[in-house]
């Protein structure tokens, strides 16, 4: 005569199989939801944006085709002059844009550039300190911007021996395509 334990084993096995099936289905649903979330919210681009290094100043000058209306080769000691792209384009809110910032060799001061949204005064970009003869061609913003056109103000701060000497500023437009 079989013992009562052998009759209960198939019942226990069925219960374990049901738990495995339920957990497997829940796992698949969770994975599907995660894949949907990642694709819907460009998570990989957002992660990449945070990991993308900020541009460093490089020696050299910008390659520009437009003729400047002021001389960048002879700058009086009490002035700062620079080049800046006043119509910056970004492919999307996570990519680098063509900021094109230059501190000419003839400038006596180091310069740091900052961009602010005109609508909120929020700081959206701050460059490294550019020494005379350095430039930044492309860089990412400090914040994510959605597709659109943004009116901004910029400031160019002049430093001598890490002391702020003066500022200059103006306006620019940022275009985010996608």
Secondary structure, DSSP 8 states (H G I E B T S, - for coil): ---HHHHHHHHHHHHHHHHHHHHHHHHHHHHHHHHHHHHHTTHHHHHHHHHS-----EES-----S--SS-SSS--TT---EEE-SEEEESSTTS-B---EEE-TT-SSEEEEEEEETTT--EEEE---B-TTEEE--B--SS---SEEEEEEEEEEEEETTEEEEEEEEEEEEEE--
